[in-house]
Amino acid sequence: MQNPKFIQPVTVRARTQDLETVITDVDECSSFLLRKWPGKRGPSHRAALQACHDASVDRTPISSVRRAFALAAREAGILVGQ
């Protein structure tokens, strides 16, 4: 399995911290979704996880992972500057 980089990273911030996390690839995205996701895990969170899985088995393009993750982060209120 390859771990392709996003063309443009996605920056997120945990609600309880001032620290920002820059997500640059599928592995970082998946890890954040599974281990660091703040709050509720709803449909957009599940869609982002599914996109990570699909990309890991070459069933979806990396741009779809980035888009799904950014949407989930926006809905969770943790997306920075996009």
C-alpha positions as CSV (number, residue, x, y, z in Angstrom):
1,M,0.0,0.0,0.0
2,Q,1.2,3.4,-0.9
3,N,0.6,6.5,1.2
4,P,0.2,9.4,-1.3
5,K,0.4,13.0,-0.1
6,F,-2.5,15.4,-0.4
7,I,-1.8,18.1,-3.0
8,Q,-2.8,20.7,-0.3
9,P,-2.6,19.7,3.4
10,V,-5.6,20.1,5.6
11,T,-5.1,21.9,8.9
12,V,-7.3,21.2,11.9
13,R,-7.4,22.3,15.5
14,A,-8.8,20.4,18.5
15,R,-11.5,22.4,20.2
16,T,-9.8,22.2,23.6
17,Q,-6.3,23.1,22.3
18,D,-4.7,25.9,20.5
19,L,-2.4,23.5,18.7
20,E,-3.0,22.9,15.0
21,T,-2.4,19.6,13.3
22,V,-1.5,19.5,9.6
23,I,-2.8,16.4,7.8
24,T,-0.7,15.7,4.7
25,D,-1.6,12.1,3.7
26,V,-4.0,9.1,4.0
27,D,-2.2,7.6,7.0
28,E,-2.2,10.8,9.0
29,C,-5.8,11.4,8.1
30,S,-6.9,7.9,9.2
31,S,-4.9,8.2,12.4
32,F,-6.5,11.5,13.3
33,L,-10.0,10.2,12.5
34,L,-9.5,7.2,14.7
35,R,-7.4,8.5,17.6
36,K,-7.8,12.3,17.9
37,W,-11.2,13.2,16.6
38,P,-13.0,15.5,18.9
39,G,-16.6,15.1,19.8
40,K,-19.3,13.3,17.8
41,R,-18.5,10.8,15.1
42,G,-21.3,11.2,12.6
43,P,-21.9,10.4,8.9
44,S,-19.2,12.7,7.5
45,H,-16.7,11.2,9.9
46,R,-17.6,7.7,8.8
47,A,-17.4,8.8,5.1
48,A,-13.9,10.2,5.7
49,L,-12.8,6.9,7.3
50,Q,-14.3,5.0,4.4
51,A,-12.5,7.2,1.9
52,C,-9.2,6.5,3.7
53,H,-9.9,2.8,3.5
54,D,-10.9,2.9,-0.1
55,A,-7.7,4.9,-1.0
56,S,-5.6,2.4,0.8
57,V,-6.8,-0.3,-1.5
58,D,-6.7,1.9,-4.6
59,R,-10.5,2.2,-5.0
60,T,-10.7,6.0,-4.6
61,P,-8.4,8.9,-5.5
62,I,-6.4,10.8,-2.8
63,S,-8.4,14.0,-3.7
64,S,-11.6,12.3,-2.5
65,V,-10.0,11.5,0.8
66,R,-8.9,15.1,1.3
67,R,-12.3,16.4,0.3
68,A,-14.1,14.0,2.7
69,F,-11.8,14.8,5.6
70,A,-12.1,18.5,5.1
71,L,-15.9,18.3,5.0
72,A,-15.9,16.2,8.2
73,A,-13.5,18.7,9.9
74,R,-15.6,21.7,8.7
75,E,-18.8,20.1,10.2
76,A,-17.0,19.3,13.4
77,G,-15.8,23.0,13.6
78,I,-12.1,22.1,13.6
79,L,-11.1,23.0,10.1
80,V,-8.6,25.9,10.0
81,G,-8.5,28.5,7.2
82,Q,-10.4,26.7,4.4
